[in-house]
Amino acid sequence: MEKYISNIVTPKVSIAPMVDKTHRHFRYFARILTEEALLYTEMVTAQSIIHGDINKILYFREEEGPVALQIATSNPEDAYKAVKLAEEFNYSEINLNCGCPSDRVSGNLMGAALMSSKNLVYEILSAMKEATNKPVTIKHRIGIDGTGILEDTSDKIIMKSYNDLLDFLDTISRAKPDRYTIHARSAILKGLSPKDNREIPPLDYNMVYRLKDEFDYLNIEINGGFKTIEDIKSALTKVDGVMIGRSAYEDCYLLANFFKLYDYSKDKKPISRGEAIKSYIPYIIEELEKGSSVHALVSPLHSLFQGVKGSKKYKQLLSSSNVKKDTIVDILNTVLEDMPENILWR
Ligand SMILES: Cc1cc2nc3c(=O)[nH]c(=O)nc-3n(C[C@H](O)[C@H](O)[C@H](O)COP(=O)(O)O)c2cc1C
């Protein structure tokens, strides 16, 4: 294993790249809830950066920062070009997707399927490193089962054991990635939907912990299934960081409690749900004027009252049939007046 000790600071917690979820409005609201977490973009293909309207695709507001850009590609030259183009935006790091199991992505040898071609991953990461001085990171699985696809590649398709993972890392570590975010389950590349691929292959945290234990100089963030501050705290005793996926949009108020992972003064309190909504309203007004979609603007708020009294009423108020460009601000003001005070302002 290449002994490269990155000097980047790994945040204790980050919010995973998630297509259709971690768009810039979500990130703006997430940043209201947490100062601490590193936020990721949705996966963006290198091709779309090269051929698309980058000012639209890569634009983000300073207030969201720090934000990491995740790219998907199977081509080192495209990776180089895309990372160069992204240089004019203020992303704090660039991440390579080696974890997405979707047919569309893996059929193009992107995402998790790339794990079957460790030399190609090495080349892509090296190209990314050449294109930028920013940290270059990778998000991958503990293994893949690609039986039946990619018959034409001579590289290994099934990687199931710890040694297979080491073999992969041994090669790609030569490109000196600054962090490895490891989704602690394998990806099954044929026959499972992306959703099933996030649920059916079992989580194996121990494989990730063992890796960090044996190669403590590698900067390792674990991902998969984290839902509570306690679970995150416990993982942080074994690895450098924890990445949160679904919980960030299924129970977004969790983010407001991330500060508990740090040694702040005992008096520090999470931002209240009410304050978070109040801080977000001016953004909604501004973005609606610029033509942003009202539904995209409201979606980050959906789980704000998850699991607490009044959540049903809140969901009804924010239902898509109620929410319109002209009604959203009034609806949010109604929320601020009608929801139980002890939950809204606590
Ligand atoms: C809706 C959705 C979209 C996702 N999109 C991406 C993506 O663009 N890039 C990526 O690397 N992983 C993607 N993932 C996987 C997550 O980043 C994460 O690895 C996975 O959800 C496991 O973490 P969790 O158990 O905390 O949700 C996505 C997951 C979900 C639920």
The ligand as a MOL file (V3000), in Angstrom:
LIG
                    3D

  0  0  0     0  0            999 V3000
M  V30 BEGIN CTAB
M  V30 COUNTS 31 33 0 0 0
M  V30 BEGIN ATOM
M  V30 1 C -31.4350 8.9040 -3.6770 0
M  V30 2 C -29.9980 8.4960 -3.6150 0
M  V30 3 C -29.1030 8.9580 -4.5730 0
M  V30 4 C -27.7420 8.5980 -4.5220 0
M  V30 5 N -26.8730 9.1240 -5.4130 0
M  V30 6 C -25.5270 8.8850 -5.2700 0
M  V30 7 C -24.5720 9.5800 -6.0490 0
M  V30 8 O -24.9040 10.4500 -6.8600 0
M  V30 9 N -23.2570 9.2820 -5.8740 0
M  V30 10 C -22.8430 8.3510 -4.9470 0
M  V30 11 O -21.6410 8.1260 -4.8000 0
M  V30 12 N -23.7290 7.6970 -4.1790 0
M  V30 13 C -25.0560 7.9660 -4.3010 0
M  V30 14 N -25.9430 7.3810 -3.4490 0
M  V30 15 C -25.4360 6.5090 -2.3800 0
M  V30 16 C -25.1730 7.3360 -1.1070 0
M  V30 17 O -24.1860 8.3100 -1.3410 0
M  V30 18 C -24.7500 6.4300 0.0660 0
M  V30 19 O -23.5470 5.7940 -0.2840 0
M  V30 20 C -25.7850 5.3640 0.3800 0
M  V30 21 O -27.0920 5.9160 0.4480 0
M  V30 22 C -25.4560 4.6510 1.7000 0
M  V30 23 O -25.4580 5.5630 2.7750 0
M  V30 24 P -26.7350 5.6310 3.7870 0
M  V30 25 O -26.9820 4.2370 4.2790 0
M  V30 26 O -26.2990 6.5750 4.8860 0
M  V30 27 O -27.8930 6.1300 2.9970 0
M  V30 28 C -27.2880 7.7270 -3.4950 0
M  V30 29 C -28.1970 7.2750 -2.5330 0
M  V30 30 C -29.5340 7.6490 -2.5790 0
M  V30 31 C -30.4690 7.1730 -1.5020 0
M  V30 END ATOM
M  V30 BEGIN BOND
M  V30 1 1 1 2
M  V30 2 1 2 3
M  V30 3 2 2 30
M  V30 4 2 3 4
M  V30 5 1 4 5
M  V30 6 1 4 28
M  V30 7 2 5 6
M  V30 8 1 6 7
M  V30 9 1 6 13
M  V30 10 2 7 8
M  V30 11 1 7 9
M  V30 12 1 9 10
M  V30 13 2 10 11
M  V30 14 1 10 12
M  V30 15 2 12 13
M  V30 16 1 13 14
M  V30 17 1 14 15
M  V30 18 1 14 28
M  V30 19 1 15 16
M  V30 20 1 16 17
M  V30 21 1 16 18
M  V30 22 1 18 19
M  V30 23 1 18 20
M  V30 24 1 20 21
M  V30 25 1 20 22
M  V30 26 1 22 23
M  V30 27 1 23 24
M  V30 28 2 24 25
M  V30 29 1 24 26
M  V30 30 1 24 27
M  V30 31 2 28 29
M  V30 32 1 29 30
M  V30 33 1 30 31
M  V30 END BOND
M  V30 END CTAB
M  END
